[in-house]
Amino acid sequence: MDNKPAGTRQLKVAREIQRDLAEIIRSKGMAVFDGAMVTVSEVRISPDLSIAKVFVSIFPSAKQAKVMQILEENKKTIRGELGRQVGSQLRIVPEIDFFLDSTLDYAEHIEELLRK
């Protein structure tokens, strides 16, 4: 994926996938994710709509590694559920790659620095 601005369709598809993935992850419940709260903060989709980079924020941050592992292990299942939700709108269901959104950690770090 390159850094040129995304097209309107690309942005719409990314928003729809973000909404659907957030619902899929929420429906699984916190117990699946070792008691952590998982939020889909952003989805970036390739111009051909075949790859979705899914950025998630995880709270508490101490459980990030474990939750990322759980997401990776369940990627096929999550993609299957996504396919059932967007199947009527998209010809192909994009491959999903999960990435950690570190903006919460960064904000926490800045806050800590400001307190000192």
N, C-alpha and C positions, 0 to 999 in steps of 0.2 A: 504494500500500500504506500502510495506516495503522499506528499504533503499538499497537493493542490486542493482547492476547496471542493467539498462534496456537492454533488448535484441535488436537486430538490427530491427526486425519487430516492436517492441514496439516504438522505436525511430522514425522509418519511419512513422508509423501511427500517432504518436504525432505531428510530423512536418506537415503532411498533414492536420490534424485537426486544427492546429494552423493557417496555411495558409487559410484554408476555413473559419474558424471562424472570422479571421481578415477581410476577404472580406465581410462576412455577416454583421458584425458590421459596417464596413465602408460604405456599401451600404445603411444602415439605415439612415446615416447622423447624424451630430452633433445635429440637432434639437431634435431628439428622446431622446438624452442623455443630455437634458437641456443645450445645448451649450458646453458640455465638449468634449474633444478629448479622445477617448478610444483606447488603443493599447493592443493587445494580446501579452504579452511579453514572455509567456512560456506555454506549455501544458505538463502535466505529465499524462501518461496513465497507468492504472493498468495492470499487466501481462496478465490478461484474456481479456484485451481491452474493459472492460465493464464500466469503470468509468474514466472520463477525468477531471483532476484538471486543470482548466483554470485560469491562472494568468493574470490579466489586470492591466495596469497602466492608471491612469486617470489624465488629466490635464485640468483645474487647480485643485489642490488637495482639494480645498474648496468644490468641488462638489462630492467628493468620495462617501459619504454616499448615496446621491440621485441617483447617477449612479449605484451603487451596488444594490440598491433597484429596479431600472428599469431593470437591467440585471436579477435579481431573478424573477421578475414578468413576464419576457418574455422568461424564460428558455425553456419552452415547444416549443414555436414558433421557437426559435433559433435552438433547437435540431432537430425540423422538417425540417428546411432549411438545416441543416448540413446533415441530412439523405438523402435528395434529392441529395446532392453533393457527398457524399461518399458511397451511397447505393450500387453502383456496386462493390466497393472494399471491403466493410466490411459486414459481416453477420449480426452483430448487431450494431446499432448506440449507442455509449457510453452515459451513463448518464453524464450530465455536471454539475460540481460544480464550481462556480466562486469564486476566491480569489483575494484579493487586493495585487498587487505587490508593496511592499513598498520601493523598491530600489531607486526610484526617490526621495522619501521623505527623505530617509537616506542620499543620496548624497547632497540634498539641505541643510539638517541639518549640515552635515560636512562642507560644503561650508560656511555656516553661522558662524560656530564655528571658522573656519580659518580666516574669515574676522575680527573677534573680536580679 
